Amino acid sequence: MKLILLFSVSLWMCSSFSNSLRTSFQNRTSYFQVGVILDLKSEVGSMGLSCMSMALSDFYSVHSNYSTRLSLHVRDSQGQVIEAAAAGLYLLKDVKVDAILGPETSAEANFLMDLGDRAQVPIISFSVTSPSLHTRTPYFVQAAQGDDTQVGAIAAIVKAFQWSQVVIIYEDSEYGSGIVPYLSNACQDVNAHISYRSVFPVSASDDFVLKELYKMMTLQTRVFVVHMSNNLGARLFLKANEIGMMEKGYAWIITSGLTDLVYLMDSDVAEAMQGVLGVKPLIPKSKQLNSFAHRLKKKSLDKSAGIARADLSIFGLSAYDTLWALAMAAERVGLKEPPKALENSSVNLSVSDLFNFKTSQVGPQLLKAMSETKFEGLTGKFHLVDGKMESSSYQIINVVGNGQKEVGVWIPSLGIRRELNMNITTHHTRSREYIGRIIWPGDSTVVPKGWEVPMSGKKLRIGVPVKAGFVDFVRVTSDGQANARIISGFYIDVFKSVMEALPYAVPYELVPFENPDGSSAGTYNDLIYQVFLRNYDAAIGDITITANRSKYVDFTLPFAEGGVLSIVPIMYEDVNDIWAFLRPLKKELWLTSIAFFFLTGLTVWILEHRVSSAFRGPPSQHVGMIFYFPFSTLVFAHREKIVNNLARLVVVVWMFVLLILSSTYTASLSSRLTVPKLQPSITDVRELIKNRDFVGCQEGSFIVDFLKKQGFEGSRIRTFTSPDDCDAALSRGSKNGGISAFYDVIPYSKLFLSKHCDKYITVGPTHRTDGFAFAFPKGSPLVADVSRAVIELTENGKILAMEQNWLRNEPNCAGPDDSMNSITISFQSFKGLFAITGGVTAVCLLIFIASYLYKYRDFHRSISNSRITIWSKVVAICRHFDQRSLSSRQPQDKLPEAGTIQNSSSENSVQPTDLPRNHSNSNLVVSTAPEELHDASATIHHSNLEDMSAAQHSGVIHPSA
């Protein structure tokens, strides 16, 4: 009985407690447990915690009517990943937090986000910026600008100052390496080459820092982008200042992580960083921000005499906005479900179930609510996109004195601007004039050019080709007294003038590419390969740009004309040749003329045959007339009377063409017979290949490979070391141990012809090449500046003046008179005339045929409908066409005597006597009387057409009466 009573009392107490708890829940405030994991001794951690405390107080003082509250549980990670992990486990298992603010570093976040994903608790960080972390789990929220959003601003700075090479310096951590691929792509987009990547361990010693900095001093690149934590970055700049890397000519750019904390660094670090450029997220001005800065100044969180608005840390402001966003999200979620009265929610903390904790019911709701939260915070618009902050604009600051000076603003869609003005939509990333005045390292106002020759006392070694001949443009000689090599020539002077035109001094020395005995050390390709191997810093001279060479080196813009010409001996025409009369016109023009002679004769015969007695007669006379008439018009000797108007039009146009053609031919032939004409011995490269003739070029030149691509055999290509050897070989010819053609680039070809213009001539097309240029190693920063200097000297005429100065003493060969050049008239010159006469002839012929078919349509219809063979139909039509038109006969003309013609008012019939009989011919023949006797209703009546065998035996088709 006691047990029953005790059990009843227990049930009543439990029920009362449950009802009381439920009533209390309906009337009380719901608290969301929020964990905070920060390094409380670091600048970011202490600043973040202070700003979150201010945010918590500010938010609920403004929203005092809210039914939810955030309860913060702070844990110190001491800057250690293990401590941060232990704090995370404690908060998830013991405190059962609904969200965790922090962690502070990427390494800590890398572990805690896995715990949050398992517990379905949002891990919200306001300081982790590594772009690769937020994609791993949806429960990691990156409430700070990712590092990938600032690479556009850095690349815009590089582009604005036209720097072609950049060195990336970063620490070996998740934070340091995360930005590298994004920064590399951004630099590539602005045509900036990453010449070196320097990786520093997080715990790098001073010796390591110095060793790496000395290595970078030996590079030509003088633009450095630094992405490090503040402690390692401070040590880097102290050492760089010690060894002279913060002097004039250097350019340093720091990322937002360092830029935001510069004001917190020691004075000696700030002094070492003078002239550094940095980027950080743009904080828009607002009354709320001014009020916060004023209150923060009063609290003196940074222990300094005063804090200006510009010194506010972006991480502190992000912490403030993040807590506001979380508080708003908690209010969106609303009251939490009360805990079940009899549920034992304790968890046994054993090693086996260390990571075995229950999933949060509130976490997913809180994450969704936070992703939908939007408001204007201290840092601007707070809006999460796929778990990270939306991209914003960036400030470009210059470290000067004890603070930072804003020199520009970078807007993602607009580029670099002097100030934030969204009403202007033009892009300014290509001009440095839209960036404010900058003080560079070394207290210099001169923009660093981005590279320099390493200060090791070493001059640039410039390779120069050595040749025994063809030394008009590049000459290497010996000075016996001084025991030195003298390098001179037109192209050498061009290079010296280009280097003098650079806006800075570049020490260099010219080094002949030769063996110890003074002979050439190889071909031009060998010299290019030595530049590729960095045995030479550049190669100059008569070096042609080719596709294969450009794979190994970078060429400047060409300073001399490009192209390959073929030089062949000159020949004089033999005026005593029996076929000399054919040479004034080319073969295609001869053939076209002959074809039009025949066409015109045939057309005139067709048009005149039925109306003119001059074009009638036996078949042999017809053929003769077709060929005779057009040729007789050459000398206007034709006596045949033209009756048909269409034929007259054809003849008039044809005689006009003949007049021009014959006069042109006469003039050309007279000129050839009276004045000797020049012609090249070879006119087509295919002749050389077909005849397997020998050809020549300079020794060591790329033209050897060029000729092989043209189809020449390697054994048929001979190389020469001097112009005199080429002259002798061309004079002998291919059959006498010489060559039939000599190939060379345009500058040398012109020089060779200026000395031998009375003996040789260029033939064929000019094979285009890219000309002569200077070669530098791949990625050399000198290429762009030297190219600009080449353009400048070309435009102001200095290169042309040097060429005239060098070549003024060359012999001037008058050469043969241009009137002696042989000209053969081609079809192209008469294409228009032939088109006119052909068109007129065709139109007249079509008009005549159409008129004939229409006039005698009944006859042709009856022939077409008959059952005779096709050949018989053709023969019948031809015989009908062969009859002379009666309307064209004169009174004295007689009708044919073959048979009689009967004409009645009722019908016309063709009598059998009118049909010629040919018993020996098995083909069917239909003969008709003159067609004028047939009226519109005339028909030909045929009988026994079914019995074709009888008709073929008789050779006659008997019309019915």
Helices and strands as residue ranges (DSSP letters): H 2-27, E 30-38, H 43-62, E 68-76, H 81-90, I 91-95, E 99-101, H 106-119, E 123-125, E 140-142, G 147-149, H 151-160, E 165-171, H 174-177, H 180-189, E 193-200, H 206-217, E 223-227, H 230-242, E 251-254, H 256-259, G 262-264, H 267-272, E 277-281, H 287-299, G 309-311, H 314-333, H 363-371, E 374-377, E 380-385, E 388-389, E 394-400, E 403-411, E 415-417, G 432-434, E 460-465, E 475-479, E 484-488, H 490-501, E 508-513, H 524-532, E 538-539, G 549-551, E 553-555, E 564-572, G 580-582, H 587-608, G 613-615, H 619-632, G 633-635, H 645-674, E 678-680, H 685-691, E 695-698, H 703-710, G 714-716, E 717-720, H 723-732, G 734-736, E 741-745, H 746-756, E 760-767, E 775-777, H 782-795, H 798-807, G 818-820, G 827-830, H 831-855, H 857-865, H 870-882, G 886-888, E 901-903, E 908-910, G 912-914, G 931-933, H 948-954
